[in-house]
Amino acid sequence: MELSAIYSTILRGALGLVGFAFLTGLGGATRLEQLPQSWQDDEGRSVALAAHAGHRVVLTMAYASCHRICPATIGALQRLQQSLDERGQTADFVIVGYDPDRDDAAAWHHYRLLHGLTRPNWFFLGGTHDDTARLAHELGFEFWKYDEHVMHESRVIVFDAHGTLVVAADPAKPGWANAL
């Protein structure tokens, strides 16, 4: 067994994070307040991730002009929203833009309206290049730009109401939401 796999196993057990989908790729942040806090929402307001304290947070990264992976991820989050509604549970859904040059307030506002994502517990955020890169690194969102596109995989991070990371999952895999 590789040393990194042993450390991963020990860490999972020590933290008691049953259902943790995978630890590889995490940059080290295990709490919401450890992440960059300066963001702009789709209405142009300054917001902090710490403002979600007291709520379960389902966080992903996307870019507003994506035509493949992001729509599938957002669709998985919509199904999760429906499942939580049926169980009488709540969560804040936070989508952070991969592309600070294009994922501004106007682009996210248009995206929100176009896709009918108007519930008040859905948040679309954009930030600086540095904050976006740091958040991506801390939470294991690997991406790179290729021409006008952002190349990336699908990933969802869940923080509990105390702001502690509890699940990192691939929403393309069956049963990913069962870990919630």
N, C-alpha and C positions, 0 to 999 in steps of 0.2 A: 504494500500500500504506500502511495506517495505521501511524503511529509505533509503537503498541503491538505490532502484528504484526511489525514489523521487530525490535524488542527481543526479542520472544518467539523469533523465528528465530535471532537471534544467541545468546541464552542457551541454547537447545537445542543449538546447535552447540558453543558454548564448554564446556558441561558434558558433552557427548558422551552425552546421554541419548536414545539411539536408542529409538524406541518410546514416547516420552513422549506420552501421549494428548492432553493439553492443559494449557497452563500458566495460562490465564486463570482467575481466581478464587483463585489461591494468594495467601495473605497474606504470604508471605516465608519461612516455615520450610522448610528443606530437610534438616533433621536431626531425628531423633527426640528428642534431648535438648533441642531448642529449644522443645518443646511443654510445656504444663503437665504437671507430674509427679505431682500429688496426686489420686489416684483411689481409689475403693472398689470391690472386686470383688463378685461375686454371693454371696460367703460373708461379706461384711462386713469383709474385710481391707483395710488400706491398701496400695496398690500404686503403683509408679511406672512410667511407660512405658519409662524407661531400663533397667528390669529385663529387657527383651526384647533387650538388647544381645547380639549373637552369633547372633541368629535373624533370618531374613526375617520381616517383619511385614506382614500384610495388614490394614489398618485401615479401618473404615467407621463411620458413625454411624447410629443407628436409634433407634426408641423402642418399648418393649415392647408397647404396645397398638395399634401400627400394623397395618392390615389390607390394605394395598395395596403400597406401594413397598418397605417393609422386608422383608416376606416374600420378595419377588422378589429383593432384594439378598442376603439370607441364603441363598436357594436357589442363587444364582450362586456364593456363597462355598463352599457345600457341594459343588457340582460342581468348583470349583477344588481343594478339599481332595482329592476323589477323583482328579483328574488328577495332583496332586502325589504322592499315594500310589502311583499307577501308575508314575510316573517315579522313584520312590525319593527324592523331595525332601520337604522339610519347610517349614513356616511356622507362625508364631503368628498366629491370627486374633483381632483385637482389635475389639470392638464397643463404642463409646462412646455412652451415652444422650444423646439430644437434650433430654430433659425432666427436669431435676434434681428437680423436684417429684414425679415419678411413677416415674422410672427408677432406683429405689433397689435395694439389694442383694436384697431380697425379691422385687421385680418381676422382676429379671433372673434370679434363681435359678429362679423359677417358669417363666419363658420358656425357659430352658436345658432344664429337665426336660420341659416340654410338647413341645418341638420336637426332643428327642433329641440335643441339642448338648452331649454330656457328655464329649467327648474333652478331655484335659488341655491341649491346645494352643489351646483356644477360651477367650477371656477377655471377660467382659461387665462393663463399668465404668460407674460413675456418678460425677459430681463436682459441684462448686459451679456456680452460674449463671455466675460470672465465668470459671472454668476451661473450662467447656463452650463458652461464647461465644468465648473466645480460641482454643481448639483448632479450632473450626469456622471461624473467620476465617483462621487460619494455613494451613489445609488446603483452603480454598475450599468448605466445606460451607455453602451458603446455606439458611437456614430461618427460619420465623416461625410463631408460634402463631396459630391461628384457632379460637376457642372452646376445645374440649377436644382439638383436633387440632394436630399439628405438620406444617406444610406444608414439603415438601422434595423434592429430587431424589435419585436414586441416584448414589453416588460411592464409589469405592474408591481408597485410597492404599496404595502398596506401598513399604516401606523395605527395603533390602538388609540383610545381616547386620552391616554396619558402621553401620547407623542412618541411611543416606543415602536420601532420597526418590528413587525411580527411576521410578515410574509413578503417574499420576493418571488414572483411567479411569472410564467409565460402563459398569457391568456389564450394562446393558440393550442395549448395542451388540454386534453379533456380532463374535467374535474378540477381545474385550477382553483375555482372559487370555493371548493369544498373546504379549503384550509381556513376559510374565514370563520 
